[in-house]
Amino acid sequence: MAYDVDVAAVRELLLVVAVAAVGLLLALAVAFTPWPAQPGGAGPAGLVELHGPPGTAGRTDVHAG
């Protein structure tokens, strides 16, 4: 009787580990697979332009407060 309980516990634990491994593989695939920026293909890669609020270009005396 105790043998059946041990086998069932090991089987359930292996199932949980297998589902976790599949989930981890899916998460890695989503994280490291390039996503197309346009339908049908990847868009061109480029740098991002940073823009500040108007009137603050070149200001160095900005203080919090």
C-alpha positions as CSV (number, residue, x, y, z in Angstrom):
1,M,0.0,0.0,0.0
2,A,2.8,2.4,0.9
3,Y,4.5,1.5,-2.4
4,D,1.5,2.7,-4.4
5,V,1.6,6.1,-2.6
6,D,5.3,6.6,-3.2
7,V,4.9,5.8,-6.9
8,A,2.0,8.2,-7.3
9,A,3.9,10.9,-5.5
10,V,6.9,10.5,-7.7
11,R,4.7,10.4,-10.8
12,E,3.0,13.7,-9.8
13,L,6.3,15.3,-9.0
14,L,7.7,14.4,-12.4
15,L,4.6,15.8,-14.0
16,V,5.0,19.1,-12.2
17,V,8.7,19.3,-13.1
18,A,7.9,18.5,-16.8
19,V,5.2,21.2,-17.0
20,A,7.6,23.7,-15.4
21,A,10.3,22.8,-17.9
22,V,7.9,23.2,-20.8
23,G,6.9,26.6,-19.4
24,L,10.5,27.7,-19.0
25,L,11.3,26.6,-22.6
26,L,8.3,28.6,-23.9
27,A,9.3,31.7,-21.9
28,L,12.9,31.5,-23.2
29,A,11.6,31.1,-26.8
30,V,9.4,34.2,-26.4
31,A,12.2,36.2,-24.8
32,F,14.9,35.4,-27.3
33,T,13.0,35.1,-30.5
34,P,13.0,38.3,-32.6
35,W,9.5,39.7,-33.1
36,P,8.7,41.2,-36.4
37,A,7.9,45.0,-36.2
38,Q,5.7,44.7,-39.4
39,P,3.4,42.0,-40.5
40,G,5.2,39.7,-42.8
41,G,8.8,40.6,-41.8
42,A,11.1,42.3,-39.4
43,G,11.5,46.1,-39.6
44,P,14.8,47.8,-40.0
45,A,16.9,48.2,-36.8
46,G,17.9,51.7,-35.8
47,L,18.8,53.9,-32.8
48,V,16.1,55.5,-30.7
49,E,16.0,59.3,-30.6
50,L,15.7,60.9,-27.2
51,H,13.6,64.1,-26.9
52,G,13.3,66.2,-23.8
53,P,10.5,68.6,-23.0
54,P,10.4,71.8,-25.0
55,G,12.5,74.7,-23.6
56,T,15.0,72.5,-21.7
57,A,17.6,72.0,-24.5
58,G,21.1,72.9,-23.1
59,R,19.9,73.7,-19.6
60,T,22.4,72.7,-16.9
61,D,20.8,74.5,-13.9
62,V,17.9,72.1,-13.5
63,H,17.2,71.5,-9.8
64,A,14.5,69.4,-8.1
65,G,12.3,71.4,-5.9
